[in-house]
């Protein structure tokens, strides 16, 4: 049995119908319906603006600056997977560059989320293949291990489990547990409709912001 820290665990499949519930939903709306407690921070889109990301997480945890197990995950992934990489948040050595990005695309991955650095940034910037990363560094990785695949990982301080649903857009990335998907998606669609109504009211000059004074009065602030 492989020791903890250097192992590959079985895949956790996610029903495609659950993933599809989040098509067209902005990350910000989903985040609002996750208590505004979850979602990446410090990870920036490295791809062409306007690109979106959606798929189940294939997770990898690596030793900082080492990408051996990322290469293995690229062999194991299935079309539609999002490769979610816990690189410890270190940006002093790149974990993925143009070659690995192109391998991921060719093998049908939906995109990359890297709590670490990339290189060949121009190749990412000019591409619509989704990639979120903490930084950019020209120094390349080592390829010795250890590392783990299909384990719980930490991304921006959040726990992401294999099979979690990943949604990304220009604002960042959020993660949804499959068992919460139906409730979160339904609440998110309702909020999206509410915000559309608010925007339409603004256009008509009928925006209702009475909640501001009501909130201040509730906090016993004397209004003038």
Order of alpha helices (4+ residues) and beta strands (2+ residues): beta-alpha-alpha-beta-beta-alpha-beta-beta-alpha-beta-alpha-beta-beta-beta-beta-beta-beta-alpha-alpha
